[in-house]
């Protein structure tokens, strides 16, 4: 099924319509039984008990669903078209931009089909994909992209196995990575992302797991480099999200004013307290760690597999500490593509992150809040009015056929997502599936 066929299956935007639900989960706040929302054009104009409003809107087109909730957010994706498990998968994905574009187009459809109406992309081809979605050439979620991930030389996003001139050439031709060393280069590289249209800036605060030569615990950018990048982003009303595993990088990023900590594998009580004090958000990405534990031994070198096992154990403890301390969480999976035939490494199962948050100690209602209302917070001043079923907010919402407060795992299965509306347009319903893929 082509994107144009999918587009033709969507309804034209009605001027005003009504949705009633047995249960409405607003994103933030208490659920409402026997509820109703009114939508006019792209905005929600009323939310409340159905009995209070139906008599006044009897003439409106109506749809009844079992459970209504905001469209979900995945706040850490990479739309780069990874199509097979390999140590050089990112390089291979860049070798054919057309092929990567076709694969990421499918991933966008899988995301929307699974109830994700918005994503924050933390390095990838999201800026270009967002343009295609906005113009109607492609069906997918709203995408808010960082464009590149910014790393120091030899850092997490420097592909060590490539000769430096080859790496620089790949970046100059669109590979979503950028290197900067020293304050002047850090200032300029942030401006380069703004020039590309980035809605958020991503930096490497620590080493990583998949990168071969660095250590996840070690801080990468210096305090001064982080500070100047935060300040430059703030001038353009952007926030910075920092890839951080180790505590030194986490603490330095927080003191520099970084808004979101990605992964946060070595958060302890001191770091969690500082996150609460600074109002920082944790995007824990437990899903990619679980995927790594299942699949990593066959693709990582011995050092990488050792790092994966060690980091995974620390990460689970850190996530539980963050929840107990009251750190604000937003969901993110860190999935970089879809492997054919895989039910694990694929877009469309992103809702499993809620299950991991619940298992670590978050209530089902708070896990849904992390996946909805908290998503826009990761964009700071760039945040859209979405993620909640609330008057004046964008009409981004979904319906599911079972109560996720009783079993969050249903949100990881697109079959349970019966309806998807984005900006008031119905993209999925039982008679109008987004995709048969």
N, C-alpha and C positions, 0 to 999 in steps of 0.2 A: 504494500500500500504506500503510495507516494505522499509527500507532504502536502501537495496540492489536493489530492483526494481527501486527506485528513482534514484539511482546511475547509473543504466544501461540505464536510459532514457537520461542522459546527453551526449552531443556530446564529442567525443575525441577532444583534443585541436588542432585546426588547426595551422599551422605554421604562417600564415599571412592572415588577412582578413580585410574587409572594412565595416564600418557602415555609412550610410547616414541618415540624419535626417532633417525634416522640420525646427526644432528648436533644438539647442544644448545649454543647460544650463551648463556652465563649473564648477560650484561649487564656484568659486571666479572669479568675472569679469563679463563683459557684455555678454548676450546671443548672439549666432550666428545663423542667419537664413541660410537655405540651406547649412548645414554643413556636414563635413565628418571627421571621425577618422579612422586611420589605426592602427591595432593591430598586433604585431608580438610576438608569444608565449604568455607571460604573461604581456607584457608591451605595453603601448600606444606609438606609434612612430611618429604619426602626428595628429594634430588637426587644422582644418581651414575650410574655405569656400570650398564647394564641387567642384566648377568649377576649383579651383587651382590645384587639385590633381587627380581627377578621370581619366584624360587622361593618367597619368603616372602609374595608378594602374588598368588598364582596365581588366587585367587578374585575379584579386583577387576575391574570393567569396564575394558577397555583400548582405547586409541586409538593407532594408529601414524601418525606424520607424518614427513616428510622432514627438515625443519629446525624446531626449536623455539627460541623466543627470548622475552624479556620483551615485554609490550605496550609500544608506543612512547609517548613524551611529546612533545607540542608545547608548549613553555614560553612561547610568545608568540602567543596568538590573540586575536581580537576577535569575539565572537559577537554581532554587531549587525544582521545581515541585509542587508548591502550587496548589491544585486541588479543594479546597473548602474554603469558607469563614468561618473562625473560629479564635478566639483569640490565639489559640495555633497552628496555621497552620504551622509555621516554624518547631516546634517540630514534628508534625505529618509527615511533608515532609521528615524529617530525619530518621524516624523510619524504613522505608524500602528503602534503597539506590537503589535497583533494580527497584522498582516501580517509584521512583523519577527519575531515569535515563531514563526510558521509557517515562515518561511525559515530561521531559526536551528535549528529542530527538525530540518529536513532536513540542515543542516550537521552537527549532532551525529551523525546516523546515518551520514553520509558519513565522518566521522572514525573512528567505531568500525569501520565496514566496512573502512577502510584500515589497521586495526591499531593505532590510537591509543586506548589504554585510559585515558589521563589527559591532561588539558591544564591549563596554567596560563593563565588568561585575564587579560590586562593592560588591562582596561577593556571593559565590555560588559554583557550581560544574563545572565552566567554564574551569578550567585547564584540567580536565579529558575529557570534551566534546570536547575541542579544539583538543586534541590528537586523538579522534575518527574521527573528521572531517578531520584532516590533513592526516590520514592514509586511508581515503576513506570508513570507516565503517558507516559514518553518513553524511547526507547532512545538511549544515547550514552555517552561516556566519563565518567569521574570529572572534575569541574570544580572547580578551585581559583581563585577569582576575586579580583581587586583591587577590583571594583565600578567605581570611577571612576579616571580618570587625573587627577592633581592638577597644576595649572599656576598660575603667577603670571598676573596680569592682563597681557594682551598676549603671553602665552607660546604654546607650541606647541599646547596644548589649549584655547586661547581662540579660538573661531571669529570671526575678525576682521570678517567680512562681516556679521555679525548685530549689530543694535543691542544694547547691553549689557542693557537690560531684557528683550529677547526671549531672549537667551542665558540669562540668569539664570532666566527662567521655564521654559525648556526643561530646564535642569538640575534645577530643583525638581520637574519632572514626569517625571524618569527618564532624561534623556539622560546617559550615563555620563561626565560631565566635572565637574570642580569647580575653582573658583578660590580662591586664598588669597594674601594679601599680608601680610608681617610675621609675627613669631614667634607672637603670640597666635592669629592666623587659621590658621597652619600647624598649630599644636597642635590646634585645634578640628576642622579638616578631617580629620585622621587619625582622631580619635575618631569622626567622622561615618561614616567607612568601616568602622570596627570595629563601630559600631552596626548597619550594614547587613549585617554578616556577612563582611566581607572576610578572606581567608586570607593575603593579601599586600598590600602598599601600593605603588602606582606613582606616581612623581613625574616631573616634567620637569626634568632636569638641564641640558638644552641646548635650543636651538631645533630646528626640524625642517625637513623637505624639503617636505611637502605643505602646511604652513601658510604663508600668503602673506607675512607681514610680518617674520618673525623669521629669524635666520641660524643654520644648523645648528652653526656653530662657537661661537657665543656661549653662555656660562653663563647660566642663567636664575635659579633660586632661589639666594639668597645662601648663604654657608657657614653662617651662623647658622640660617637657615630649614631647610636640609637637616639640620643636626645635631639640631634639636629634633624634627623628624619621625622621624628614625631612633630617637631616644631614646624617643619616645612609642610608636612601633610595638614597640620591644623590650620595653616594659613589658607589652605584651599578647602577647609571644612571636610577633611577626610580624617579617618582614624587609621591606626596601624594595628595589624594583627601580627603577632610574632610566633613563628614556629619555635617552640621551647620545650625541651625535655628536661634538662638539668636545672637544678635550683639556682646556680649562679646566673644563668641567662634569664630565668623567670624573674628573679629579684631585680636585676638590672633593667629589664624591660618594664617592669611595673614602676620603678623609680623614674624611668624616662618618660612615663605617661602613655605607654602602650595600652590599648583598650581591650584587646582580646589575647588570651594565651591559647595557642593551638597545641593540643596534646597534654601538656602539663604533667609529664610522667613522674617527676620527682617533687611535686608539691608536698610540703609538709605543713604542720600547723602554723608556723611562722609565715610561710608564703600564702597560705589560705587566708590568714588574718589580714595580710597586706592587700590581697585581692579584694576582700570585702571593704577595707578602708578606702581603696582607690576606685571602687565601683567597677572593677575589671570583670570580664566575662570569660569563663572557661568553655572552650569548644574541645571536648575531650577526645573525640574520634575513636572511641573504643572499637567500633566496627572494623576498621582497617587493622587494628592490632589482632583481633580475633581471626580475621582472614589470614594475617601473617603467620599466626600460630598454626593454622591448618595447612597452609600452602607453602610457607617460607622455606622449609628445610630443603626443598628440591630446587629452589631458585637462588637462594642466598649463599654466598661463600661461608666457610666456617665461622669467620669473624662476624659476619652479618647475622648469622643464625644465633650466635651467642648473644649479640646485642639485642636481638629480638626477644629472646627468652628472658633476659635480665630486665629489659625495659618493660615488658608486658607485666611482669610481677610487680614492679615498682608502680606502674601506671594504675593498676587495679587498687592498690593501697592508697595512692594519691587521690583517685576519684572518690573513694569513700570518705577520705578526710575532707575534701572540698565540699561534699554534700553535707556532712555533719556540721561544718563550719558556716554553712549558709552562703557559699559562693554562688553567684548567678551562673546558670549553665544554659548553653544553647546547643542544639544538636548539630552534629556534622559527622560524616562518614569517612571522608578522605579517599573515596573510591575514584580511581583515575580512568576507568573504562569498563567495558563489558567483555568478558571472555566467552566465546561461543560455547554453549552447552553447560556453562557453570551456573549453578543456583546460588553460589556464594559470592563470587567476584563478578558482580553485575549491577548496573543501575536498575532501579525498580524495587530493590529490597532495602532501600535506605531507611525505612521505618524501623528496622531492627535496632537502631541506635537507642530508641526509647526503651526497649527491653533491657539493654545493658545498663541504662541509667536507673531503671527500677531495681534491677538486681543489685546495684551498688548502694541502694538506699533511698532513692527518690520515689515519692508516691506517684501513682499513675497520673493523677491530675497535674502534679508538678512536672512530670515528664512530658506531658502534652503541652504544658506552658513553655517548656524548654524548646519544643519543636514548633511552636507557633508564635506566641506573644514575644518571646525573647529573641527570636530571629532578627527582627529589624534593629534591635539594640546593637547588634554587632557592626552596624554601619554608621553609628553615631549620627552626625548631622545629615547624612545622606539617607537616613532611614525613611522608607515609605510608610504611609499609614495603612498597615496591613498586619496580619497575624492575629487579629482579634475580630470577633463578631460584635461590632460596636458601631453606634451611629456615627456617620462621617468617615468611616474607614472604607478602604477599597473592598469591593465585592469579590474577594478571593476566598472561597470556601469549598468544602467537600462534604459528601455524605458517605457513610459507611453502613454496612448491613448488620453490624453487631456492636455492642457497647465496648469501646476500647478501655473504659475504666475497669472493666471486669477481666479483660485480656488484651494487653498492649500488643501482643504478637500479631493481631489482625492488621495492624498498621504497617506491617512489613510485607503484606500480601496484597498486591494490587487487585486481586479478585474480590476483595472485601470493599474496595472503593467503588461505589456504585455511580457517583456523580462527581464531576469536577467543574467548578465555575472559576474563571479567572477574569477579573475586571468586568463582572456581570455577564460574561459570555459562557454559555454551557458548552464545554468541550467533551464531556463524557457523560453518558447516561446508559441505562441498560439497553436501549435501542440504538445508541450512537457510541460505540466504543471508539476510543482514540486509535487503537491499534490492535491488530490480531497477532502481533509479533510475540 
